[in-house]
Amino acid sequence: LLLKDWPPVTPHTALELLDCKYADPLVRSKAVEWLDSMSDEDMGQYMLQLVQTLKYEPYLDNPLAKLLLKRVLLNRRLGQFFFWHVKSELQSASLSLKLGLILEAYCRGLGPYLKDLIRMVEALDKLTTLTDSIKKERTQDSSKDRMKFLIEQMSQADYIAALQNFMSPLESNTILGTLETEKCRIFDSAKKPLWLVWKNPDPLAHIQHAFNTIIFKNGD
């Protein structure tokens, strides 16, 4: 009964009430109710913590999952953050079923945008395979030889198809056009991250925004 008289709390406090220490479903439901008042911008800042909090929900059908699905399906930028955070947790055997079903529910509600998301996943899978090859097979090569290998691989038809003209995984309003292989490079650190450069396909783009750059690091 006291829950009805509680004044609204800050998002940080509401998140604390969703910790595994608080199993009471009424408390957790009230915390989610407070979180629903957050703006999309604030929710984006807390998205990583919110996805982590899903781990503590005892049931698949829970207020937090419903809130997140509602908000991320109404805001593509939020949804993109949500998708990658949830997908990164699927490697855990204890969480793969629960989070996999939540991710499936999200994907089923996307409509035509699902095709864009699939393109992003395919591109990152290609980059993961490429960096795995560089780390495992090209470690002893010189920087020049590794760069030659990188350009040769990215010039193949399957890489061109996967790594060009798709939506940026970092920004839902940015399209990555032609991959500028000659501008790409490999950093010398242990994970061999890639510096990748795409031409901006927007003909009206200002000269400062003629290219889009992403650093891809596989292993962390």
C-alpha positions as CSV (number, residue, x, y, z in Angstrom):
1,L,0.0,0.0,0.0
2,L,2.9,2.4,0.7
3,L,3.9,2.1,-2.9
4,K,0.9,4.1,-4.0
5,D,2.1,7.1,-1.8
6,W,5.7,7.0,-3.0
7,P,6.7,10.2,-4.9
8,P,8.5,9.7,-8.2
9,V,12.2,8.9,-7.9
10,T,15.1,9.6,-10.2
11,P,15.9,7.1,-13.0
12,H,19.1,6.1,-11.1
13,T,17.1,5.2,-8.0
14,A,14.5,3.4,-10.1
15,L,17.3,1.3,-11.6
16,E,18.5,0.4,-8.1
17,L,15.1,-0.9,-7.3
18,L,15.4,-3.3,-10.3
19,D,18.6,-4.9,-8.8
20,C,18.5,-8.6,-8.0
21,K,18.2,-7.6,-4.3
22,Y,14.6,-6.5,-4.9
23,A,12.6,-9.5,-6.0
24,D,9.1,-8.2,-5.1
25,P,7.2,-7.9,-8.4
26,L,5.2,-4.9,-7.1
27,V,8.4,-3.0,-6.3
28,R,9.9,-3.8,-9.7
29,S,6.7,-2.9,-11.5
30,K,6.6,0.5,-9.7
31,A,10.2,1.1,-10.6
32,V,9.4,0.4,-14.3
33,E,6.5,2.8,-14.1
34,W,8.8,5.6,-13.0
35,L,11.3,4.7,-15.7
36,D,8.6,5.1,-18.3
37,S,8.6,8.9,-17.7
38,M,12.2,9.1,-19.0
39,S,12.8,10.9,-22.2
40,D,14.2,9.0,-25.2
41,E,17.5,10.8,-24.8
42,D,17.8,9.8,-21.1
43,M,16.7,6.3,-21.8
44,G,19.4,6.0,-24.4
45,Q,22.0,7.0,-21.8
46,Y,20.8,4.2,-19.5
47,M,20.2,1.6,-22.2
48,L,23.2,-0.5,-21.3
49,Q,22.2,-0.7,-17.6
50,L,18.5,-1.4,-18.5
51,V,19.5,-4.3,-20.7
52,Q,21.8,-5.7,-17.9
53,T,18.8,-5.4,-15.6
54,L,16.8,-7.7,-17.8
55,K,19.1,-10.5,-16.5
56,Y,17.5,-10.2,-13.0
57,E,13.9,-10.5,-14.2
58,P,12.6,-14.0,-13.0
59,Y,10.0,-14.2,-15.8
60,L,10.1,-13.6,-19.5
61,D,6.8,-11.7,-19.5
62,N,7.8,-8.8,-17.2
63,P,7.1,-5.0,-17.1
64,L,10.7,-4.0,-17.9
65,A,10.8,-6.1,-21.1
66,K,7.4,-4.7,-22.1
67,L,8.6,-1.1,-21.5
68,L,11.8,-1.5,-23.4
69,L,10.1,-3.1,-26.4
70,K,7.5,-0.4,-26.5
71,R,10.1,2.4,-26.4
72,V,12.7,0.9,-28.7
73,L,10.0,0.1,-31.4
74,L,8.9,3.7,-31.3
75,N,12.4,5.1,-31.6
76,R,14.8,3.6,-34.2
77,R,17.9,5.2,-32.6
78,L,17.0,3.7,-29.2
79,G,16.2,0.4,-30.9
80,Q,19.6,0.2,-32.5
81,F,21.3,0.7,-29.1
82,F,18.9,-1.9,-27.6
83,F,19.6,-4.5,-30.3
84,W,23.4,-4.4,-30.1
85,H,23.4,-4.5,-26.3
86,V,21.1,-7.5,-26.2
87,K,22.8,-9.3,-29.0
88,S,26.2,-9.0,-27.2
89,E,24.7,-10.9,-24.2
90,L,23.5,-13.9,-26.3
91,Q,26.8,-15.7,-25.9
92,S,25.9,-16.5,-22.3
93,A,24.2,-19.9,-22.2
94,S,22.1,-19.0,-19.1
95,L,20.7,-15.9,-20.8
96,S,20.5,-16.9,-24.5
97,L,16.9,-18.2,-24.3
98,K,15.4,-15.3,-22.4
99,L,17.2,-12.5,-24.2
100,G,16.9,-14.3,-27.5
101,L,13.1,-14.4,-27.3
102,I,13.1,-10.7,-26.3
103,L,15.3,-9.9,-29.3
104,E,13.0,-11.9,-31.5
105,A,10.0,-9.9,-30.3
106,Y,11.9,-6.7,-31.2
107,C,12.8,-8.0,-34.7
108,R,9.2,-9.1,-35.4
109,G,8.0,-5.6,-34.7
110,L,10.5,-3.8,-37.0
111,G,8.8,-4.3,-40.4
112,P,10.9,-3.2,-43.4
113,Y,13.7,-1.9,-41.1
114,L,14.6,-5.5,-40.3
115,K,16.3,-5.7,-43.7
116,D,18.6,-2.9,-42.7
117,L,19.4,-4.6,-39.4
118,I,20.3,-7.8,-41.2
119,R,22.6,-5.9,-43.5
120,M,24.4,-4.5,-40.4
121,V,24.8,-7.9,-38.8
122,E,26.1,-9.4,-42.1
123,A,28.7,-6.6,-42.4
124,L,29.9,-7.0,-38.8
125,D,30.1,-10.8,-39.3
126,K,32.4,-10.2,-42.3
127,L,34.6,-7.8,-40.4
128,T,34.8,-10.3,-37.5
129,T,35.9,-13.0,-39.9
130,L,38.5,-10.7,-41.5
131,T,40.0,-9.5,-38.2
132,D,40.1,-13.1,-37.0
133,S,42.2,-14.0,-40.1
134,I,44.5,-11.1,-39.5
135,K,45.0,-11.9,-35.8
136,K,45.6,-15.6,-36.2
137,E,47.3,-16.0,-39.6
138,R,49.0,-12.6,-40.2
139,T,50.4,-11.8,-36.8
140,Q,54.0,-12.3,-38.0
141,D,53.5,-10.4,-41.2
142,S,54.8,-6.9,-41.7
143,S,52.4,-4.0,-41.6
144,K,52.7,-3.6,-45.3
145,D,51.8,-7.3,-45.9
146,R,48.9,-7.1,-43.6
147,M,47.6,-4.0,-45.4
148,K,48.0,-5.8,-48.7
149,F,46.0,-8.7,-47.4
150,L,43.3,-6.4,-46.0
151,I,42.8,-4.6,-49.3
152,E,42.8,-7.9,-51.3
153,Q,40.1,-9.3,-49.0
154,M,37.9,-6.2,-49.0
155,S,38.1,-6.1,-52.8
156,Q,36.5,-9.5,-53.2
157,A,32.9,-9.6,-54.4
158,D,31.4,-11.0,-51.2
159,Y,33.1,-8.3,-49.0
160,I,32.1,-5.5,-51.4
161,A,28.4,-6.7,-51.3
162,A,28.5,-6.9,-47.5
163,L,30.5,-3.8,-46.6
164,Q,29.0,-1.1,-48.9
165,N,25.8,0.9,-49.0
166,F,24.3,-0.1,-45.6
167,M,23.2,1.7,-42.5
168,S,25.8,2.6,-39.9
169,P,25.6,0.4,-36.8
170,L,26.4,3.5,-34.7
171,E,24.0,6.0,-36.2
172,S,20.6,5.0,-37.6
173,N,20.5,8.2,-39.8
174,T,23.8,7.6,-41.5
175,I,24.4,5.5,-44.6
176,L,27.8,4.1,-45.3
177,G,28.4,4.2,-49.0
178,T,31.5,3.0,-51.0
179,L,34.2,1.5,-48.9
180,E,37.4,3.4,-49.5
181,T,39.9,0.6,-49.2
182,E,43.0,2.7,-49.8
183,K,42.1,4.9,-46.8
184,C,41.6,1.9,-44.4
185,R,44.3,0.7,-42.2
186,I,45.1,-1.8,-39.4
187,F,46.3,-0.6,-36.0
188,D,49.3,-2.4,-34.5
189,S,47.7,-3.2,-31.1
190,A,47.0,-6.9,-30.1
191,K,43.4,-7.0,-31.3
192,K,44.4,-5.6,-34.7
193,P,41.5,-3.1,-34.8
194,L,40.5,-1.7,-38.2
195,W,40.2,2.0,-39.3
196,L,37.5,1.9,-41.9
197,V,36.5,4.7,-44.2
198,W,33.3,5.0,-46.3
199,K,32.4,7.6,-48.8
200,N,29.2,9.5,-47.9
201,P,26.6,8.7,-50.6
202,D,24.7,11.9,-49.9
203,P,25.4,14.2,-52.9
204,L,24.6,17.3,-50.8
205,A,27.0,16.3,-48.0
206,H,29.4,19.1,-47.0
207,I,33.1,18.6,-47.7
208,Q,33.9,18.0,-44.0
209,H,31.3,15.1,-44.1
210,A,32.4,13.6,-47.4
211,F,33.6,10.4,-45.5
212,N,32.4,8.4,-42.6
213,T,34.9,6.6,-40.4
214,I,34.5,3.7,-37.9
215,I,37.0,1.9,-35.8
216,F,36.2,-1.8,-35.6
217,K,37.7,-3.8,-32.8
218,N,37.0,-7.5,-32.5
219,G,37.7,-9.2,-29.2
220,D,36.5,-6.8,-26.4
